[in-house]
């Protein structure tokens, strides 16, 4: 049965479903939907990289969220320091953004609960993937928007507001698994758990708070690579 096929668990939404489980539930009746799973296709195309024994003992750690070992390397075989998870109460990763034209926040009357799409451009990230999400905070004076990045299913079904290119100012999330100590004021390589490309990012930690769910952090000065 296709419903038993192994999906990556990224819950990126690129397939049009909010979670991998939702996609899996449709595969028996619509087996062609498996071709929508971009992370699975990308993984199948990856070359096999074998680490030397002395590398493996330093690069592997136990991933408490997934119940499996993490190699601490992204899909391009670059090393990173921790996974960034989204907050349990949020529908997806929390991103602090500003449109390249901040006036759009007012002109489009962006409000909490709106569905939006846009793409982070330039030094702030340069991600090649259009992001979709739901707005959770708005500052119309400065144009700054805080949204939770989700998959495209909501915008496809309900419509959206398009802000075009934007600058990613920061991420907020949880660290539950890391291979290094996390200190405020230090820059780290990290991988957002739901990043569709499974690429490492870099950011400066400028807020830390310990909670029952993990280490709450805010990262600014973002870039990919």
Backbone as a printed PyTorch tensor [residue, N CA C, xyz], in Angstrom:
tensor([[[ 0.8470, -1.1970,  0.0000],
         [ 0.0000,  0.0000,  0.0000],
         [ 0.8770,  1.2380,  0.0000]],

        [[ 0.5100,  2.2460, -0.8590],
         [ 1.3140,  3.4500, -0.9260],
         [ 1.2330,  4.2600,  0.3580]],

        [[ 0.1540,  4.1080,  1.1050],
         [ 0.0210,  4.8540,  2.3540],
         [ 1.1190,  4.4870,  3.3390]],

        [[ 1.7540,  3.3040,  3.1060],
         [ 2.8170,  2.8670,  3.9970],
         [ 4.1900,  3.3680,  3.5470]],

        [[ 4.2750,  4.1090,  2.4370],
         [ 5.5490,  4.5890,  1.9550],
         [ 6.1410,  5.5500,  2.9770]],

        [[ 7.4440,  5.5350,  3.0810],
         [ 8.1020,  6.3720,  4.0830],
         [ 8.2070,  7.8040,  3.5750]],

        [[ 7.5980,  8.7280,  4.2960],
         [ 7.6690, 10.1480,  3.9830],
         [ 8.6760, 10.8110,  4.9220]],

        [[ 9.2260, 11.9750,  4.5430],
         [10.3420, 12.5520,  5.3020],
         [ 9.9750, 13.1550,  6.6470]],

        [[ 8.6950, 13.4270,  6.9010],
         [ 8.3180, 14.0350,  8.1790],
         [ 8.6430, 15.5170,  8.2680]],

        [[ 8.9160, 16.1530,  7.1200],
         [ 9.2750, 17.5780,  7.1270],
         [ 8.0620, 18.4720,  7.3530]],

        [[ 6.8600, 17.9800,  6.9900],
         [ 5.6310, 18.7720,  7.1170],
         [ 5.7910, 20.1540,  6.4910]],

        [[ 6.4510, 20.2060,  5.3250],
         [ 6.7780, 21.4930,  4.6950],
         [ 5.5910, 22.0960,  3.9660]],

        [[ 4.6100, 21.2750,  3.5880],
         [ 3.4270, 21.7790,  2.9030],
         [ 3.5820, 21.9610,  1.4070]],

        [[ 4.7510, 21.6580,  0.8570],
         [ 4.9680, 21.8540, -0.5780],
         [ 4.0300, 20.9970, -1.4230]],

        [[ 3.5730, 19.8880, -0.8750],
         [ 2.6830, 18.9810, -1.6050],
         [ 1.2480, 19.4930, -1.6400]],

        [[ 0.9540, 20.5220, -0.8470],
         [-0.4080, 21.0300, -0.7590],
         [-1.1570, 20.5430,  0.4620]],

        [[-0.5180, 19.6500,  1.2570],
         [-1.1070, 19.1700,  2.4920],
         [-0.3060, 19.6930,  3.6680]],

        [[-0.9790, 19.9180,  4.7730],
         [-0.3110, 20.5580,  5.9080],
         [ 0.7610, 19.6710,  6.5230]],

        [[ 0.5290, 18.3630,  6.5560],
         [ 1.4720, 17.4340,  7.1740],
         [ 1.7280, 16.2510,  6.2550]],

        [[ 2.8430, 15.5360,  6.5200],
         [ 3.1300, 14.3080,  5.7750],
         [ 2.0430, 13.2620,  6.0220]],

        [[ 1.4980, 13.2480,  7.2370],
         [ 0.4390, 12.2950,  7.5510],
         [-0.8090, 12.5240,  6.7100]],

        [[-1.1320, 13.8120,  6.4740],
         [-2.3020, 14.1330,  5.6540],
         [-2.0960, 13.6810,  4.2140]],

        [[-0.8620, 13.8380,  3.7200],
         [-0.5580, 13.3480,  2.3680],
         [-0.6490, 11.8310,  2.3110]],

        [[-0.0730, 11.1590,  3.3100],
         [-0.0690,  9.6930,  3.3260],
         [-1.4910,  9.1320,  3.3010]],

        [[-2.4240,  9.8320,  3.9580],
         [-3.8050,  9.3500,  4.0190],
         [-4.4830,  9.3700,  2.6600]],

        [[-3.9540, 10.1380,  1.7110],
         [-4.5630, 10.2550,  0.3920],
         [-3.9230,  9.3440, -0.6540]],

        [[-2.7770,  8.7390, -0.3120],
         [-1.9980,  8.0330, -1.3270],
         [-2.6730,  6.7780, -1.8800]],

        [[-3.4800,  6.0810, -1.0780],
         [-4.1350,  4.8660, -1.5760],
         [-5.0710,  5.1860, -2.7400]],

        [[-5.7820,  6.2990, -2.6270],
         [-6.7400,  6.6720, -3.6740],
         [-6.0920,  7.5070, -4.7770]],

        [[-5.0160,  8.2260, -4.4260],
         [-4.3580,  9.1030, -5.4020],
         [-2.8490,  8.8820, -5.3410]],

        [[-2.3640,  7.7340, -5.8570],
         [-0.9480,  7.3820, -5.7140],
         [-0.0020,  8.3810, -6.3850]],

        [[-0.4700,  9.1010, -7.3980],
         [ 0.4030, 10.0550, -8.0850],
         [ 0.7920, 11.2310, -7.1920]],

        [[ 0.0860, 11.4190, -6.0860],
         [ 0.4070, 12.5300, -5.1860],
         [ 1.8150, 12.4070, -4.5980]],

        [[ 2.3680, 11.1860, -4.5860],
         [ 3.7010, 10.9940, -4.0170],
         [ 4.7350, 11.8280, -4.7690]],

        [[ 4.4520, 12.1380, -6.0400],
         [ 5.3880, 12.9410, -6.8350],
         [ 5.4470, 14.3830, -6.3620]],

        [[ 4.4810, 14.7950, -5.5270],
         [ 4.5070, 16.1570, -4.9870],
         [ 5.5060, 16.3080, -3.8420]],

        [[ 5.9870, 15.2070, -3.2910],
         [ 6.8670, 15.2600, -2.1120],
         [ 8.2750, 15.6230, -2.5510]],

        [[ 8.5760, 16.9150, -2.5650],
         [ 9.8790, 17.3750, -3.0430],
         [11.0360, 16.9330, -2.1460]],

        [[10.9220, 16.9920, -0.8000],
         [12.0390, 16.5150,  0.0230],
         [12.3870, 15.0560, -0.2330]],

        [[11.3660, 14.2170, -0.4850],
         [11.6200, 12.8010, -0.7560],
         [12.3450, 12.6390, -2.0910]],

        [[11.9370, 13.3940, -3.0930],
         [12.5930, 13.3250, -4.3920],
         [14.0310, 13.8190, -4.3070]],

        [[14.2320, 14.9110, -3.5230],
         [15.5870, 15.4540, -3.3780],
         [16.4960, 14.4660, -2.6750]],

        [[15.9620, 13.7780, -1.6580],
         [16.7750, 12.8070, -0.9170],
         [17.1520, 11.6180, -1.7970]],

        [[16.2200, 11.2130, -2.6590],
         [16.5000, 10.0820, -3.5460],
         [17.5950, 10.4160, -4.5410]],

        [[17.7460, 11.7190, -4.8380],
         [18.7550, 12.1320, -5.8140],
         [20.1000, 12.4490, -5.1830]],

        [[20.1890, 12.4340, -3.8450],
         [21.4390, 12.7690, -3.1700],
         [22.4790, 11.6870, -3.3770]],

        [[23.7490, 12.0740, -3.5570],
         [24.8170, 11.0780, -3.5730],
         [25.0470, 10.5330, -2.1730]],

        [[25.4550,  9.2820, -2.0910],
         [25.7440,  8.6840, -0.7890],
         [27.1130,  9.1480, -0.3240]],

        [[27.1520,  9.7670,  0.8580],
         [28.4080, 10.2680,  1.4110],
         [28.7610,  9.4390,  2.6370]],

        [[29.8900,  8.7660,  2.6050],
         [30.3220,  7.9380,  3.7230],
         [31.3810,  8.6800,  4.5260]],

        [[31.0910,  8.8800,  5.8180],
         [32.0510,  9.5640,  6.6760],
         [33.0910,  8.5790,  7.1830]],

        [[34.2940,  9.0670,  7.3560],
         [35.3450,  8.2390,  7.9430],
         [34.9980,  7.9540,  9.3990]],

        [[35.4920,  6.8380,  9.9700],
         [35.1340,  6.4790, 11.3390],
         [35.3990,  7.5870, 12.3460]],

        [[36.5460,  8.3050, 12.2240],
         [36.8350,  9.3340, 13.2110],
         [35.9130, 10.5310, 13.0480]],

        [[35.3690, 10.7710, 11.8250],
         [34.4180, 11.8430, 11.6220],
         [33.0770, 11.4900, 12.2490]],

        [[32.6670, 10.2450, 12.1010],
         [31.3470,  9.8420, 12.5560],
         [31.1800, 10.0470, 14.0460]],

        [[32.2170,  9.7610, 14.8330],
         [32.0650,  9.8470, 16.2830],
         [31.9060, 11.2900, 16.7370]],

        [[32.3560, 12.2440, 15.9320],
         [32.2170, 13.6480, 16.3010],
         [30.9750, 14.2830, 15.7010]],

        [[30.5060, 13.7690, 14.5690],
         [29.4170, 14.4440, 13.8660],
         [28.0440, 13.8810, 14.2050]],

        [[27.9600, 12.7520, 14.8980],
         [26.6660, 12.1700, 15.2030],
         [26.2660, 12.4420, 16.6520]],

        [[24.9530, 12.6220, 16.8360],
         [24.4100, 12.8030, 18.1700],
         [22.9990, 12.2480, 18.1610]],

        [[22.3960, 12.1180, 19.3210],
         [21.0550, 11.5540, 19.3600],
         [20.0300, 12.6560, 19.2450]],

        [[19.1070, 12.5010, 18.3170],
         [18.0640, 13.4750, 18.0490],
         [16.8610, 13.1260, 18.9280]],

        [[16.6180, 13.9180, 19.9830],
         [15.5780, 13.5720, 20.9360],
         [14.1790, 13.7270, 20.3490]],

        [[14.0010, 14.5440, 19.3210],
         [12.6810, 14.7230, 18.7260],
         [12.3320, 13.5740, 17.7850]],

        [[13.2860, 13.1260, 17.0080],
         [13.0000, 12.1310, 15.9880],
         [13.2610, 10.7020, 16.4480]],

        [[13.9600, 10.5540, 17.5840],
         [14.2630,  9.2150, 18.0630],
         [15.2510,  8.5000, 17.1830]],

        [[16.1270,  9.2560, 16.5160],
         [17.1190,  8.6790, 15.6230],
         [18.3680,  9.5380, 15.6650]],

        [[19.4600,  9.0250, 15.0800],
         [20.6940,  9.7930, 15.0940],
         [20.6600, 10.9090, 14.0640]],

        [[21.2300, 12.0580, 14.4630],
         [21.3730, 13.1710, 13.5420],
         [22.8210, 13.2600, 13.1210]],

        [[23.0520, 13.4610, 11.8390],
         [24.4240, 13.5650, 11.3510],
         [24.9460, 14.9870, 11.4110]],

        [[24.0520, 15.9600, 11.7710],
         [24.4320, 17.3750, 11.8540],
         [24.9840, 17.8840, 10.5230]],

        [[24.4300, 17.3810,  9.4290],
         [24.7880, 17.8790,  8.1040],
         [23.5190, 18.0900,  7.2940]],

        [[23.5110, 19.1760,  6.5060],
         [22.3230, 19.4750,  5.7180],
         [22.3220, 18.6830,  4.4140]],

        [[21.3730, 18.9710,  3.5360],
         [21.2480, 18.1970,  2.3030],
         [22.4020, 18.4340,  1.3370]],

        [[23.2190, 19.4710,  1.5820],
         [24.4110, 19.7250,  0.7760],
         [25.6850, 19.2970,  1.5090]],

        [[25.5010, 18.5010,  2.5860],
         [26.6090, 17.9350,  3.3590],
         [27.4080, 18.9970,  4.1200]],

        [[26.7440, 20.0790,  4.5140],
         [27.3890, 21.1290,  5.3070],
         [27.0090, 20.9570,  6.7680]],

        [[27.9420, 21.1430,  7.6490],
         [27.7310, 20.9190,  9.0750],
         [26.9620, 22.0780,  9.6950]],

        [[26.0890, 21.7650, 10.6630],
         [25.3830, 22.8100, 11.4130],
         [25.3320, 22.4260, 12.8840]],

        [[24.8570, 23.3670, 13.7300],
         [24.9730, 23.2250, 15.1840],
         [23.7050, 22.7510, 15.8850]],

        [[22.5410, 23.1080, 15.3580],
         [21.3010, 22.6850, 16.0200],
         [20.1260, 22.7770, 15.0460]],

        [[19.0410, 22.0880, 15.4310],
         [17.7700, 22.2080, 14.7230],
         [16.9350, 23.2960, 15.4000]],

        [[16.2350, 24.0800, 14.6130],
         [15.2950, 25.0590, 15.1540],
         [13.8820, 24.5360, 14.9270]],

        [[13.1590, 24.2850, 16.0400],
         [11.7910, 23.7950, 15.9840],
         [10.8270, 24.9710, 16.1230]],

        [[ 9.5830, 24.7820, 15.6810],
         [ 8.5810, 25.8240, 15.9030],
         [ 7.9160, 25.6080, 17.2610]],

        [[ 7.2930, 26.6520, 17.8000],
         [ 6.6100, 26.5510, 19.0850],
         [ 5.3840, 25.6410, 18.9530]],

        [[ 5.0880, 24.8270, 19.9720],
         [ 3.9760, 23.8680, 19.8760],
         [ 2.6350, 24.5310, 19.5650]],

        [[ 2.4330, 25.7540, 20.0450],
         [ 1.1490, 26.4220, 19.8350],
         [ 1.0220, 27.0900, 18.4710]],

        [[ 2.1160, 27.1430, 17.7110],
         [ 2.1060, 27.8000, 16.4030],
         [ 1.9000, 26.7930, 15.2720]],

        [[ 1.2740, 27.2200, 14.1690],
         [ 1.0700, 26.3030, 13.0350],
         [ 2.3230, 26.0610, 12.2100]],

        [[ 3.3890, 26.8080, 12.4780],
         [ 4.6350, 26.6520, 11.7300],
         [ 5.7110, 27.5610, 12.2880]],

        [[ 6.9050, 27.5590, 11.6870],
         [ 8.0140, 28.3860, 12.1680],
         [ 7.6520, 29.8660, 12.1530]],

        [[ 8.1070, 30.5880, 13.1850],
         [ 7.7970, 32.0130, 13.3240],
         [ 8.9190, 32.8410, 12.7190]],

        [[ 8.5520, 33.6950, 11.7440],
         [ 9.5210, 34.4990, 11.0110],
         [ 9.1380, 35.9800, 11.1480]],

        [[10.1360, 36.8220, 11.4390],
         [ 9.9440, 38.2690, 11.5360],
         [10.4200, 38.8670, 10.2130]],

        [[ 9.5260, 39.5690,  9.5020],
         [ 9.8480, 40.0040,  8.1520],
         [ 9.4480, 41.4620,  7.9340]],

        [[ 9.9910, 42.0540,  6.8620],
         [ 9.5580, 43.3720,  6.4110],
         [ 9.5570, 43.3610,  4.8810]],

        [[ 8.4480, 43.7600,  4.2460],
         [ 8.4150, 43.7890,  2.7780],
         [ 9.4810, 44.7360,  2.2320]],

        [[ 9.9800, 44.4640,  1.0280],
         [10.9320, 45.3810,  0.4130],
         [10.3200, 46.7590,  0.2420]],

        [[ 9.0110, 46.8320,  0.0860],
         [ 8.2790, 48.0930,  0.1520],
         [ 7.4260, 48.0460,  1.4170]],

        [[ 7.9220, 48.6090,  2.5400],
         [ 7.1860, 48.5050,  3.8090],
         [ 5.7850, 49.1130,  3.7600]],

        [[ 5.5440, 50.0020,  2.7910],
         [ 4.2180, 50.6050,  2.6700],
         [ 3.1530, 49.5610,  2.3410]],

        [[ 3.5750, 48.4200,  1.7920],
         [ 2.6030, 47.3830,  1.4500],
         [ 1.8420, 46.8810,  2.6700]],

        [[ 2.4920, 46.9360,  3.8400],
         [ 1.8180, 46.4780,  5.0560],
         [ 0.5420, 47.2680,  5.2890]],

        [[ 0.5930, 48.5690,  5.0020],
         [-0.5980, 49.4040,  5.1390],
         [-1.4910, 49.3600,  3.8970]],

        [[-0.8530, 49.3960,  2.7160],
         [-1.6450, 49.4340,  1.4830],
         [-2.4880, 48.1740,  1.3170]],

        [[-1.9330, 47.0200,  1.7220],
         [-2.6770, 45.7610,  1.6340],
         [-3.5130, 45.4930,  2.8780]],

        [[-3.4230, 46.4250,  3.8410],
         [-4.1640, 46.2800,  5.1040],
         [-3.9070, 44.9160,  5.7400]],

        [[-2.6120, 44.5860,  5.8650],
         [-2.2300, 43.3090,  6.4740],
         [-2.7060, 43.2660,  7.9200]],

        [[-3.3960, 42.2000,  8.2870],
         [-3.9680, 42.0620,  9.6220],
         [-3.6770, 40.6680, 10.1660]],

        [[-3.7570, 40.5310, 11.4820],
         [-3.5700, 39.2360, 12.1210],
         [-4.5810, 38.2390, 11.5570]],

        [[-4.1060, 37.0610, 11.1890],
         [-4.9530, 36.0270, 10.6190],
         [-4.9330, 35.9690,  9.1090]],

        [[-4.3740, 37.0180,  8.4600],
         [-4.3030, 37.0050,  6.9920],
         [-3.3690, 35.9020,  6.5020]],

        [[-3.7070, 35.3140,  5.3680],
         [-2.8180, 34.3840,  4.6850],
         [-1.9980, 35.1710,  3.6690]],

        [[-0.6860, 34.9690,  3.6770],
         [ 0.2050, 35.7240,  2.8090],
         [ 1.1480, 34.7800,  2.0850]],

        [[ 1.7570, 35.3130,  1.0260],
         [ 2.9140, 34.6480,  0.4390],
         [ 3.9120, 35.6970, -0.0190]],

        [[ 5.1790, 35.2950, -0.0870],
         [ 6.2730, 36.1720, -0.4910],
         [ 7.5510, 35.3640, -0.5400]],

        [[ 8.6290, 35.9950, -0.9950],
         [ 9.9050, 35.2880, -1.0620],
         [11.0150, 36.1260, -0.4630]],

        [[11.7970, 35.5430,  0.4950],
         [12.9360, 36.2650,  1.0640],
         [14.0360, 36.4390,  0.0230]],

        [[14.4360, 37.6910, -0.2010],
         [15.3650, 38.0050, -1.2810],
         [16.6420, 38.6270, -0.7350]],

        [[17.7760, 38.2850, -1.3460],
         [19.0250, 39.0060, -1.1010],
         [19.7470, 38.5540,  0.1530]],

        [[20.4700, 39.4920,  0.7790],
         [21.3440, 39.1730,  1.8980],
         [20.5910, 38.6060,  3.0970]],

        [[19.2940, 38.9230,  3.2160],
         [18.5450, 38.4480,  4.3720],
         [18.3590, 36.9370,  4.3510]],

        [[18.4950, 36.3080,  3.2200],
         [18.3850, 34.8460,  3.0910],
         [18.6440, 34.4200,  1.6670]],

        [[17.8870, 34.9760,  0.7410],
         [18.0290, 34.5420, -0.6410],
         [17.4610, 33.1660, -0.8810]],

        [[16.4480, 32.7750, -0.1110],
         [15.8380, 31.4630, -0.2880],
         [15.1210, 31.4010, -1.6320]],

        [[15.3160, 30.3310, -2.4260],
         [14.6530, 30.2430, -3.7340],
         [13.1990, 29.8150, -3.6520]],

        [[12.7020, 29.4910, -2.4530],
         [11.3450, 28.9810, -2.2980],
         [10.3970, 30.0870, -1.8490]],

        [[ 9.2710, 30.2210, -2.5320],
         [ 8.2320, 31.1420, -2.0690],
         [ 7.6510, 30.6170, -0.7610]],

        [[ 7.5350, 31.5000,  0.2320],
         [ 7.0030, 31.1210,  1.5320],
         [ 5.5190, 31.4800,  1.6210]],

        [[ 4.7520, 30.6410,  2.3080],
         [ 3.3390, 30.8910,  2.5640],
         [ 3.1300, 30.8330,  4.0710]],

        [[ 2.1700, 31.6000,  4.5840],
         [ 1.9500, 31.5390,  6.0130],
         [ 0.7810, 32.3790,  6.4730]],

        [[ 0.6340, 32.4130,  7.8030],
         [-0.4540, 33.1570,  8.4320],
         [ 0.1370, 34.2220,  9.3530]],

        [[-0.4100, 35.4260,  9.2930],
         [ 0.0960, 36.5720, 10.0590],
         [-0.3250, 36.4470, 11.5180]],

        [[ 0.6330, 36.6880, 12.4390],
         [ 0.3170, 36.6360, 13.8730],
         [ 0.5460, 37.9750, 14.5750]],

        [[ 1.3580, 38.8650, 13.9820],
         [ 1.5810, 40.2050, 14.5370],
         [ 1.8320, 41.1780, 13.3880]],

        [[ 1.3990, 42.4410, 13.5650],
         [ 1.6100, 43.4670, 12.5450],
         [ 1.9500, 44.7880, 13.2180]],

        [[ 2.9730, 45.4850, 12.6950],
         [ 3.2920, 46.8490, 13.1020],
         [ 3.1760, 47.7260, 11.8620]],

        [[ 2.0530, 48.3680, 11.6830],
         [ 1.8330, 49.1490, 10.4710],
         [ 2.6670, 50.4240, 10.4370]],

        [[ 3.1850, 50.8500, 11.5660],
         [ 4.0270, 52.0450, 11.5930],
         [ 5.3640, 51.7750, 10.9170]],

        [[ 5.9590, 50.6040, 11.1930],
         [ 7.2630, 50.2610, 10.6220],
         [ 7.1560, 49.3210,  9.4300]],

        [[ 6.0060, 48.6670,  9.2700],
         [ 5.8410, 47.6860,  8.2110],
         [ 6.2530, 46.2810,  8.5990]],

        [[ 6.7620, 46.0820,  9.8150],
         [ 7.2340, 44.7700, 10.2550],
         [ 6.0490, 43.8300, 10.4800]],

        [[ 6.2100, 42.6120,  9.9930],
         [ 5.1830, 41.5780, 10.1230],
         [ 5.8050, 40.3400, 10.7640]],

        [[ 5.0860, 39.7130, 11.6710],
         [ 5.4780, 38.4050, 12.2000],
         [ 4.4510, 37.3950, 11.7070]],

        [[ 4.9430, 36.3290, 11.0600],
         [ 4.0310, 35.3150, 10.5670],
         [ 4.5760, 33.9340, 10.8470]],

        [[ 3.6910, 32.9560, 10.8090],
         [ 4.0950, 31.5570, 10.9330],
         [ 4.0640, 30.9540,  9.5400]],

        [[ 5.2070, 30.4380,  9.1030],
         [ 5.3180, 29.8790,  7.7620],
         [ 4.6750, 28.4870,  7.7400]],

        [[ 3.7520, 28.2930,  6.8140],
         [ 3.0570, 27.0110,  6.6770],
         [ 3.1640, 26.5630,  5.2230]],

        [[ 2.3970, 25.5640,  4.8540],
         [ 2.3770, 25.1140,  3.4690],
         [ 1.4200, 25.9440,  2.6260]],

        [[ 1.3490, 25.6540,  1.3190],
         [ 0.5270, 26.4430,  0.4020],
         [-0.9460, 26.0620,  0.3620]],

        [[-1.3580, 25.0370,  1.1080],
         [-2.7300, 24.5610,  0.9960],
         [-3.7390, 25.6310,  1.3950]],

        [[-3.4780, 26.3630,  2.4880],
         [-4.3880, 27.4190,  2.9310],
         [-4.5550, 28.5120,  1.8950]],

        [[-3.4320, 29.1170,  1.4260],
         [-3.5590, 30.1470,  0.3840],
         [-4.2430, 29.6430, -0.8890]],

        [[-3.9900, 28.3820, -1.2750],
         [-4.6240, 27.8460, -2.4810],
         [-6.1380, 27.7830, -2.3360]],

        [[-6.5920, 27.3910, -1.1480],
         [-8.0190, 27.1870, -0.9380],
         [-8.7720, 28.4480, -0.5440]],

        [[-8.0970, 29.3710,  0.1420],
         [-8.7920, 30.5070,  0.7460],
         [-8.3590, 31.8620,  0.2020]],

        [[-7.3490, 31.8940, -0.6830],
         [-6.8510, 33.1680, -1.1700],
         [-5.7530, 33.7050, -0.2650]],

        [[-5.0700, 34.7640, -0.7200],
         [-3.9220, 35.2660,  0.0220],
         [-3.6110, 36.6990, -0.3910]],

        [[-2.7420, 37.3350,  0.3840],
         [-2.1820, 38.6400,  0.0500],
         [-0.7050, 38.4400, -0.2940]],

        [[-0.2950, 38.9420, -1.4380],
         [ 1.0650, 38.7280, -1.9430],
         [ 1.9060, 39.9700, -1.6530]],

        [[ 2.9430, 39.8200, -0.7940],
         [ 3.8050, 40.9640, -0.4800],
         [ 5.0600, 40.9740, -1.3440]],

        [[ 5.1910, 40.0180, -2.2650],
         [ 6.3560, 39.9870, -3.1470],
         [ 7.6280, 39.6640, -2.3880]],

        [[ 8.7190, 40.3460, -2.7420],
         [ 9.9880, 40.1170, -2.0580],
         [ 9.9630, 40.7490, -0.6710]],

        [[10.6130, 40.0730,  0.2840],
         [10.7040, 40.6260,  1.6340],
         [12.0640, 40.3090,  2.2460]],

        [[12.3610, 40.9880,  3.3350],
         [13.5900, 40.7630,  4.0930],
         [13.2380, 39.9410,  5.3240]],

        [[13.9260, 38.8370,  5.5410],
         [13.7500, 38.0300,  6.7510],
         [14.6410, 38.6180,  7.8480]],

        [[14.0240, 39.2450,  8.8410],
         [14.7720, 39.9190,  9.9010],
         [15.1740, 38.9670, 11.0210]],

        [[14.3680, 37.9410, 11.2740],
         [14.6940, 37.0440, 12.3750],
         [13.7710, 35.8440, 12.4350]],

        [[14.2080, 34.8440, 13.1930],
         [13.4050, 33.6670, 13.4870],
         [13.2510, 33.5510, 15.0010]],

        [[12.1050, 33.0300, 15.4290],
         [11.9060, 32.6590, 16.8250],
         [11.4740, 31.2020, 16.8680]],

        [[12.0450, 30.4460, 17.8110],
         [11.6920, 29.0350, 17.8870],
         [12.3210, 28.3560, 19.0680]],

        [[12.3060, 27.0260, 19.0350],
         [12.8030, 26.1890, 20.1290],
         [14.0130, 25.3760, 19.6810]],

        [[14.9430, 25.2050, 20.5910],
         [16.0510, 24.2690, 20.3940],
         [15.8450, 23.1150, 21.3590]],

        [[15.6440, 21.9200, 20.8330],
         [15.5140, 20.7290, 21.6680],
         [16.6560, 19.7540, 21.4210]],

        [[17.4720, 20.0370, 20.4210],
         [18.5540, 19.1300, 20.0520],
         [19.6960, 19.9510, 19.4770]],

        [[20.8550, 19.8980, 20.1000],
         [22.0080, 20.6700, 19.6260],
         [23.2830, 19.8940, 19.9000]],

        [[24.3120, 20.1480, 19.1000],
         [25.5930, 19.4750, 19.3040],
         [26.6040, 20.3700, 20.0090]],

        [[26.1990, 21.6490, 20.3050],
         [27.0780, 22.6000, 20.9810],
         [26.2770, 23.3350, 22.0470]],

        [[26.9790, 23.9930, 22.9710],
         [26.3150, 24.8570, 23.9370],
         [25.8340, 26.1270, 23.2350]],

        [[24.6460, 26.5980, 23.6180],
         [24.0560, 27.7900, 22.9970],
         [24.2510, 28.9800, 23.9380]],

        [[24.9050, 30.0280, 23.4420],
         [25.1830, 31.2210, 24.2300],
         [24.6190, 32.4500, 23.5450]],

        [[24.0940, 33.3720, 24.3270],
         [23.5760, 34.6100, 23.7670],
         [24.7340, 35.4370, 23.2090]],

        [[24.4920, 36.1040, 22.0870],
         [25.5150, 36.9290, 21.4640],
         [26.4520, 36.1730, 20.5420]],

        [[26.1700, 34.8940, 20.2940],
         [27.0490, 34.0940, 19.4430],
         [26.3040, 33.6730, 18.1740]],

        [[27.0250, 33.6220, 17.0590],
         [26.4450, 33.2150, 15.7800],
         [26.6080, 31.7050, 15.5990]],

        [[25.5460, 31.0800, 15.0790],
         [25.5460, 29.6350, 14.8740],
         [25.0190, 29.2950, 13.4850]],

        [[25.4240, 28.1270, 13.0080],
         [24.7620, 27.5000, 11.8780],
         [23.6320, 26.6410, 12.4410]],

        [[22.4590, 26.7280, 11.8330],
         [21.3240, 25.9260, 12.2900],
         [20.4850, 25.5220, 11.0910]],

        [[19.6330, 24.5160, 11.3140],
         [18.7160, 24.0710, 10.2620],
         [17.2870, 24.1360, 10.7830]],

        [[16.4450, 24.9760, 10.1760],
         [15.0310, 24.9450, 10.5420],
         [14.4680, 23.5470, 10.2670]],

        [[13.8000, 22.9670, 11.2440],
         [13.3420, 21.5770, 11.1070],
         [12.4440, 21.3960,  9.8860]],

        [[11.6510, 22.4120,  9.5380],
         [10.7050, 22.2730,  8.4380],
         [11.2080, 22.8900,  7.1370]],

        [[12.4670, 23.2220,  7.0770],
         [13.0150, 23.7700,  5.8320],
         [12.8430, 22.7440,  4.7190]],

        [[12.1340, 23.1150,  3.6580],
         [11.8540, 22.1760,  2.5830],
         [13.1260, 21.7200,  1.8900]],

        [[14.1230, 22.6060,  1.7950],
         [15.3740, 22.2760,  1.1350],
         [16.3520, 21.5700,  2.0650]],

        [[16.0610, 21.5930,  3.3870],
         [16.9660, 21.0070,  4.3750],
         [18.3540, 21.6360,  4.2490]],

        [[18.3880, 22.9800,  4.1670],
         [19.6320, 23.7400,  4.0890],
         [19.9380, 24.3760,  5.4330]],

        [[21.2290, 24.5290,  5.7130],
         [21.6030, 25.2150,  6.9450],
         [21.4520, 26.7280,  6.7630]],

        [[21.1390, 27.4010,  7.8720],
         [21.0640, 28.8440,  7.9450],
         [22.0910, 29.3120,  8.9710]],

        [[22.2970, 30.6140,  9.0530],
         [23.1650, 31.1740, 10.0810],
         [22.4460, 32.3410, 10.7330]],

        [[22.6190, 32.4810, 12.0460],
         [21.9860, 33.5890, 12.7450],
         [22.6410, 33.8440, 14.0830]],

        [[22.4830, 35.0890, 14.5710],
         [23.0080, 35.5040, 15.8740],
         [21.9230, 35.3270, 16.9270]],

        [[22.2100, 34.5800, 17.9910],
         [21.2540, 34.3920, 19.0840],
         [21.2630, 35.6410, 19.9650]],

        [[20.1360, 36.3550, 20.0240],
         [20.0850, 37.5510, 20.8700],
         [18.9980, 37.4780, 21.9300]],

        [[18.4060, 36.2870, 22.1100],
         [17.4380, 36.0740, 23.1890],
         [17.4190, 34.5930, 23.5080]],

        [[17.4470, 34.2600, 24.8030],
         [17.3820, 32.8660, 25.2530],
         [16.4760, 32.7870, 26.4750]],

        [[15.6140, 31.7870, 26.5080],
         [14.7790, 31.5330, 27.6710],
         [14.5460, 30.0330, 27.7780]],

        [[14.8020, 29.4770, 28.9460],
         [14.5890, 28.0450, 29.1470],
         [13.1260, 27.7950, 29.5050]],

        [[12.5180, 26.8180, 28.8360],
         [11.1290, 26.4630, 29.0920],
         [11.0020, 24.9500, 29.1460]],

        [[ 9.8040, 24.4740, 29.4910],
         [ 9.5830, 23.0290, 29.5800],
         [ 9.6690, 22.3500, 28.2110]],

        [[ 9.4610, 23.1390, 27.1480],
         [ 9.4870, 22.5770, 25.8020],
         [10.8730, 22.5900, 25.1750]],

        [[11.7910, 23.3660, 25.7670],
         [13.1280, 23.4800, 25.1970],
         [13.6820, 24.8670, 25.4010]],

        [[14.7220, 25.1960, 24.6800],
         [15.3690, 26.4900, 24.7740],
         [14.7240, 27.4430, 23.7740]],

        [[14.0120, 28.4400, 24.2760],
         [13.4020, 29.4350, 23.3970],
         [14.4740, 30.4260, 22.9510]],

        [[14.5730, 30.6740, 21.6460],
         [15.6000, 31.5820, 21.1400],
         [15.0290, 32.4790, 20.0500]],

        [[15.6900, 33.6300, 19.8730],
         [15.4560, 34.4740, 18.7090],
         [16.7800, 34.6420, 17.9950]],

        [[16.7500, 34.4750, 16.6730],
         [17.9610, 34.6010, 15.8490],
         [17.7520, 35.7320, 14.8510]],

        [[18.7540, 36.6140, 14.7570],
         [18.7010, 37.7030, 13.7960],
         [19.9900, 37.7220, 12.9850]],

        [[20.0870, 38.6440, 12.0300],
         [21.2490, 38.6660, 11.1460],
         [21.3390, 37.4030, 10.3210]],

        [[20.2430, 37.0340,  9.6610],
         [20.1230, 35.7280,  9.0090],
         [20.7710, 35.6940,  7.6340]],

        [[21.2970, 34.5450,  7.2990],
         [21.6840, 34.2250,  5.9220],
         [21.7430, 32.7210,  5.7420]],

        [[21.7000, 32.2920,  4.4800],
         [21.7330, 30.8620,  4.1570],
         [23.1110, 30.5030,  3.6340]],

        [[23.6100, 29.3140,  4.0540],
         [24.8800, 28.8440,  3.5190],
         [25.9450, 28.6820,  4.5740]]])
